[in-house]
């Protein structure tokens, strides 16, 4: 959680149990990356999945309770990169993701 005026980190605590690529959040608000989790051409297992944990969509709040609510999904992906190079005026994605084998945390798709 950030201070809406200063941008200072107020709270940075995990809210999912599975997390393989970071050990926490630094005082600057940036993740403390764990080594060996970069995408590879063959694919690197990673948790959470792209749609998992949380992203940046608006979160509803209830002024009566003082609580806010957020979606969190504990699912896994295989993150991969490709060997293509960026070229001007051409689409470039650099890699992609796929559901990890045996992972159905996000439900049937």
Backbone as a ProteinNet text record, in pm:
[ID]
protein_1_A
[PRIMARY]
XXXXXXXXXXXXXXXXXXXXXXXXXXXXXXXXXXXXXXXXXXXXXXXXXXXXXXXXXXXXXXXXXXXXXXXXXXXXXXXXXXXXXXXXXXXXXXXXXXXXXXXXXXXXX
[TERTIARY]
85.2	0	90.5	57	135.9	59.9	134	74.2	29.7	-95.2	-147.5	-86.9	-24.9	34.7	184.7	256.2	401.9	450.8	368.5	411	495.7	518.2	597.3	526.5	606.1	551.1	504.2	376.9	320.7	318.2	272.8	264	296.2	378.4	409.6	423.8	314.4	310.6	253.3	302.2	246.3	100.5	21.2	-118.7	-151.3	-49.2	-61.6	45.6	21.8	115.8	228.2	196.6	295.4	361.5	493.9	568.2	710.5	751.8	882.7	986.3	949	1043.4	1093.5	1037.2	1082.5	1080.1	1169.2	1175.9	1104.2	1056.5	987.8	992.1	958.2	957.5	1056.7	1141.7	1239.5	1176	1249.2	1195.4	1158.7	1214.5	1181.4	1055.6	994.4	873.1	897.7	1024	1057.6	1073	1037	1054.9	1202.2	1231.5	1365.8	1368	1425.8	1422.9	1512.5	1463.9	1543.3	1614.6	1739.7	1812.9	1754.5	1778.3	1740.1	1594.7	1527.2	1385.6	1356.4	1457.8	1436.4	1376.3	1288	1232.9	1344.5	1323.4	1418.4	1345.9	1421.7	1361.1	1278.9	1328.5	1256.7	1141.5	1148.1	1042.9	1090	1049.5	1085.2	956.9	943.6	827.6	827.1	710.3	699.5	562.6	562.7	440.6	446.8	344.4	215	215.6	105.7	86.4	61.7	61.7	37.3	-92.6	-197.4	-326	-334.5	-232.6	-238.8	-197.3	-204.7	-180.2	-269.5	-214.7	-298.8	-232.7	-310	-259.2	-293.5	-327	-350.5	-495.3	-593.4	-729.7	-780.4	-879	-937.9	-992.3	-980.6	-1030.5	-1150.4	-1258.4	-1374.2	-1345.8	-1406.8	-1394.3	-1531.6	-1540.3	-1664.3	-1639.2	-1689.2	-1665.7	-1720.3	-1823.6	-1881.2	-1784	-1708.3	-1615.4	-1471.7	-1444.6	-1307.2	-1218.8	-1280.8	-1205.1	-1208.3	-1103.4	-1106.8	-1090.6	-1132.1	-1135.6	-1057.9	-982.1	-904.4	-907.5	-894.8	-887.4	-743.4	-725.8	-593.4	-606.9	-528.7	-532.3	-396.2	-392.8	-267.1	-256.9	-200.5	-181	-37.9	2.9	141.2	146.4	254.7	278.5	417.5	436.7	569.4	597.1	701	738	850.3	833.5	936.9	969.5	1089.9	1129.9	1162.2	1160.7	1196.6	1330.1	1380.9	1512	1501.6	1384.5	1367.5	1423.6	1460.2	1507.2	1405.4	1396.7	1306	1344.7	1242.9	1263.7	1162	1205.7	1117.6	996	879.8	753.1	701.3	750.3	700.1	656.8	550.6	506.2	616.9	632.2	734.7	684	685.2	639.6	752.3	857.8	973.2	957.2	835.2	812.4	664.9	635.7	495.8	483.3	361.2	334.1	239.3	242.5	144	118.7	2.3	-34	63.1	108.4	198.3	122.7	187	119.7	68.7	-55.3	-114.1	-169.2	-151.1	-200.9	-342	-435.6	-573.8	-627.9	-537.7	-579.9	-675	-662.2	-748.1	-879.8	-902.5	-1025.2	-1005.2	-1106.5	-1098.5	-1106.8	-1028.1	-1028.3	-1048.2
-115.7	0	123	218.3	340.3	460.2	556.3	682.6	755.2	795.5	853.4	989	1056.3	1187.6	1176.1	1102.3	1095.7	977.5	874.5	753.6	662.1	699.1	618.9	486.2	378.9	247.4	248.6	218.6	211.3	67.6	-24.4	-165.9	-247.7	-349.6	-441.6	-580.4	-649.5	-782.8	-881	-1006.4	-1105.1	-1136.7	-1158.9	-1197.1	-1325.7	-1386.5	-1519.7	-1607.3	-1737.1	-1829	-1872.7	-1882.5	-1927.7	-1807	-1799.2	-1690.7	-1739.6	-1751.3	-1810.5	-1712	-1590.3	-1503	-1385.7	-1362.9	-1250.9	-1292.8	-1231.1	-1262.9	-1158.7	-1053.5	-947.6	-818.2	-710.9	-577.8	-490.5	-419.9	-331.1	-199.9	-117.9	9.9	105.6	80.8	163.9	115.7	6.9	-45.8	-144.3	-168.7	-262	-402.8	-506.2	-643.4	-678.5	-761.4	-816.8	-946.4	-941.1	-1055.1	-1167.8	-1290	-1409	-1452.4	-1495.5	-1536.3	-1663.1	-1678.6	-1800.6	-1807.2	-1695.2	-1695.5	-1622.9	-1594.3	-1526.5	-1624.3	-1576.6	-1664.4	-1720.6	-1841.4	-1905.9	-1945.2	-1984.3	-2030	-2156.3	-2245.8	-2369.6	-2346.4	-2241.1	-2209.4	-2221.8	-2127.6	-2124.3	-2124.1	-2219.6	-2226.6	-2103.6	-2043.8	-1926.7	-1913.8	-1864.2	-1841.7	-1701.9	-1622.2	-1653.8	-1640.4	-1687.3	-1675.1	-1528.7	-1500.5	-1363.6	-1307.4	-1388.7	-1342	-1357.3	-1416.8	-1446.6	-1332.6	-1360.3	-1261.1	-1141.9	-1029.2	-912.9	-833.9	-754.9	-667	-525.8	-437.8	-299.6	-255.6	-345.8	-297.1	-230.8	-147.2	-82	-184.9	-154.9	-244.8	-180.4	-255.8	-199.6	-186	-86.7	-73.6	-54.3	-78.6	-62.5	40.4	162.4	266.3	229.4	145.1	105.6	21.3	-65	-152.9	-102.4	-11.4	35.7	-65	-165.1	-268.6	-248.8	-295	-302.4	-447.7	-480.5	-618.7	-630.4	-739.3	-758.6	-905	-925	-1058.7	-1108.3	-1230.9	-1292.7	-1438.2	-1476.7	-1613.4	-1677.1	-1794	-1864.9	-1972.6	-1935.9	-2028.2	-2014.3	-2106.1	-2111.2	-2098.8	-2043.8	-2033.9	-2084.6	-2116.3	-2137.1	-2011.4	-1939.1	-1814.2	-1845.3	-1802.9	-1830.5	-1704.3	-1704	-1595.2	-1657.2	-1575.7	-1630.4	-1573.5	-1624.8	-1580.6	-1473	-1415.7	-1307.8	-1177.4	-1089.1	-956.5	-853.8	-747.1	-636.7	-575.2	-543.7	-472.8	-360.3	-245.5	-128.9	-160.9	-112.5	-123.4	-266.7	-357.6	-494.6	-529.5	-609.1	-653.7	-734.8	-713.7	-787.3	-813.8	-938.4	-975.5	-1027.9	-1078.8	-1123	-1256.6	-1302.2	-1429.1	-1448.4	-1539.1	-1565.4	-1651.9	-1690.4	-1775.9	-1886.5	-1993.1	-2100	-2156.3	-2212.6	-2271.7	-2384.6	-2391.3	-2498.7	-2630.9	-2739.5	-2869.9	-2905.3	-2952.2	-2993.2	-2881.5	-2756	-2644.2	-2610.8	-2620.1	-2583.3	-2483.3	-2406.8	-2310.1	-2205.2	-2175.8	-2076.8	-2133.6	-2262.6	-2325.6	-2383.1	-2446.2	-2502.4	-2391.3	-2402.1	-2299.5	-2363.5
0	0	0	-84.5	-97.4	-42.1	9.7	50.2	-76.8	-83.8	-207.4	-241	-145.6	-171.6	-199	-114.5	-127.5	-210	-223.7	-293.1	-205.9	-79.6	12.9	41.5	53.2	85	230.3	251.6	386.2	436.7	352.7	388	263.4	280.6	170.5	231.3	242.2	300.9	199.4	198.5	105.8	139.5	37	57.6	-17.3	-78	-136.1	-72.2	-68.8	-4.5	-97.8	-227.9	-325.7	-391.6	-383.4	-447.3	-469.2	-595.8	-624.2	-675.8	-711	-779.7	-696.4	-577.7	-493.9	-347.7	-269	-126	-41.3	-103.1	-29.6	-106.6	-38.7	-98.8	-23	-97	-35.9	7.5	81.1	128.3	14.6	-104.5	-220	-292	-241.1	-302.5	-415	-446.7	-554.5	-498.2	-575	-526.8	-510.1	-411.2	-392.6	-472.1	-592.2	-683.7	-636	-650.3	-621.4	-749.1	-739.8	-860.6	-922.1	-1053	-1122.8	-1165	-1172.7	-1209.7	-1339.8	-1416.7	-1543.6	-1644.5	-1732.1	-1836.4	-1923.9	-1973.5	-2063.9	-2192.3	-2293.1	-2417.6	-2391.9	-2306.4	-2274.7	-2177.6	-2099.7	-2003.7	-1860.4	-1778.4	-1636.5	-1553.9	-1462.4	-1373.7	-1284.1	-1266.4	-1180.5	-1116.9	-994.4	-919.6	-860.5	-873.7	-931.8	-1083.5	-1142.3	-1286.2	-1321.8	-1450.2	-1496.8	-1438.6	-1437	-1383.5	-1231.9	-1172.9	-1030.8	-940.7	-810.6	-705.5	-735	-768	-799.4	-909.7	-973.6	-1075.8	-1032	-1121	-1085.2	-1105.9	-1116.5	-1134.5	-1006.8	-1020.4	-904.4	-807.3	-679.7	-577	-508.6	-491.5	-421.6	-272.5	-211.4	-67.2	-5.9	123	196.8	306.5	289.6	389.7	527.7	533.8	663.2	745.2	676.7	748	743.1	649.6	632.5	561.5	498	429.1	278.2	210.4	65	26.3	-94.5	-140.2	-269.8	-280.9	-402	-443.8	-572.8	-630.2	-616.1	-572.6	-566.7	-610.7	-707.6	-760.3	-741.1	-678.5	-661.8	-769.1	-881	-991	-1040.9	-1127	-1174	-1326.2	-1376	-1519.3	-1551.4	-1677.1	-1732.7	-1815.1	-1778.3	-1846.2	-1944.3	-2068.3	-2167.4	-2245.9	-2299	-2388.2	-2522.5	-2625.3	-2755.6	-2799.1	-2907.2	-2954.3	-3062.8	-3079.3	-3177.2	-3121.5	-3209.5	-3170.1	-3211.9	-3138.9	-3169.4	-3302.7	-3383.5	-3509.5	-3517.1	-3562.1	-3571.7	-3657.4	-3617.1	-3688	-3700.4	-3616.6	-3615.4	-3473.2	-3463	-3330.8	-3264.9	-3136.1	-3061.8	-2920.8	-2881.3	-2747.3	-2660.8	-2717.6	-2641.2	-2572.3	-2555.1	-2487.5	-2459.8	-2369.4	-2337.6	-2213.6	-2185	-2070	-2110.4	-2033.4	-2047.5	-1907.8	-1888.7	-1759.4	-1727.9	-1605.1	-1563.2	-1562	-1605.4	-1604.8	-1465.8	-1459.2	-1333.7	-1249	-1289.4	-1210.7	-1252.7	-1162	-1194.1	-1092.7	-1029.5	-927.7	-984	-1112.1	-1173	-1223.2	-1199.1	-1246.7	-1385.3	-1436.4	-1571.7	-1673.8	-1777.3	-1881.1	-2014.7
[MASK]
+++++++++++++++++++++++++++++++++++++++++++++++++++++++++++++++++++++++++++++++++++++++++++++++++++++++++++++

